[in-house]
Amino acid sequence: MATVSRQKSSLLGQFNEARSRTLSLVQTLEKDDFVVQTAPFMSPPKWHLGHVSWLLEVVMSKAIKDYEFYSHEFSEYLNSYYHQFGEPHDKDKRGLATRPTVDQVFEYFHMMTNKVDGILQNEKLDEKTKQLFFMAINHECQHQELLIYDLQHLLADRYRPVIKNSMHRTPEQESQAIKINGGLYKMGYTGDEFCYDIELPEHNVYLNDYKIDAYPITNKQYMKFIDDGGYDDFKYWLSDGWDKVQNEKWKAPMYWEKIDGKWMTCDFLGKRKINPSEPVCHVSYYEADAYCKWAGKRLPTEAEWEKAACWDDKNQRKTIFPWGDNPPDNTRANLLESYIWNCDEIGSYPNGKSHYGCHQMIGDVWEWTSSEFSGYPGFKTGFSEYNDKWFANQKVLRGGSFATPSISIRGSYRNFFRLDERWLFSGFRCAEYV
Ligand SMILES: [Fe+2]
């Protein structure tokens, strides 16, 4: 198994990089933008900035004896869901609080950066404490991505990124399915760098032979499902999904709008026609599942997805990424640092394809799997209330999106969301039995 040192930079380097990236994401916002909550599922930018700083205090409180939090008022507002640190503020009322102010949150942000920077520079940390700080950095990366989902909801084309690169234009690709032999597969994280507790331990799963799509499902493919009455026929839908379609009047993925007979969207690239060659994005689990049923296929399990992404059959080994063990770069995957601010067209990253030939498994869109989110056999919690209390009513997504910081993604990474959520950058690819 691979044991590579993926993260060349030190804990301190990663920390400072993450803090500056958070600031760069909000650099062009107006002060008014920081406070507004446009939906109960999103959070105001001010809250994200404060919350990632508060989590640094949480880590310090675990690592430093008798650590005192900066402010009870801040802790109450910035606590997301950790009951061990008091009663959290209501999530859907984060946009109603004008205190702490935006200026105070910035002051707090810098104060915590300096505090942690000082600890990382001057203290001799034991392994457990280092892991806690790595977790805080990865947590901040998760919030950078959540912040981008929220900026899409809050501003979309009015958001002005500091860096913006053009997407690729790629000739249309034929959809194809790749056959993968079953048998025992050892899933889970295999490297020697930071990973979350939910990626461990490695364990054997038995897979039957299966086929999996070489590319994520595109807008063009998804439009056929819509045109064929996919949203009008209960027979494709799980019962809860059909209720959602009826109650929310879903007719298409989130942010899609039909204008003069054409499907349009409004995102970071502007108000524009749906591009048929991009992976479909902003679909819930229910929609992904309904599409598969309509297409006579199914979603892959997360073990099937991971084997298709990371197993090198020729060398009989698992790699950290689809292309091997080297970290992502923008020739292999469309992640946050590509700064394209959108999914790229399918076929745009031939250098990033997996050993089996599956494209874009890292980056672009998170991919829904049919697997329930729960602990692997032998799971041990790494941090109480972080992941383990969500082991019910959520499905696993794999692979990261165009908003995922590259330092925080790998083939074994497990994301999870509720089945009806679709404000994230979520798509899917199909699988089938052979
Ligand atoms: Fe958080």
Boltz pocket constraint, residues with backbone or C-beta under 6 A from the ligand:
constraints:
  - pocket:
      binder: B
      contacts: [[A, 51], [A, 80], [A, 139], [A, 143]]
      max_distance: 6.0
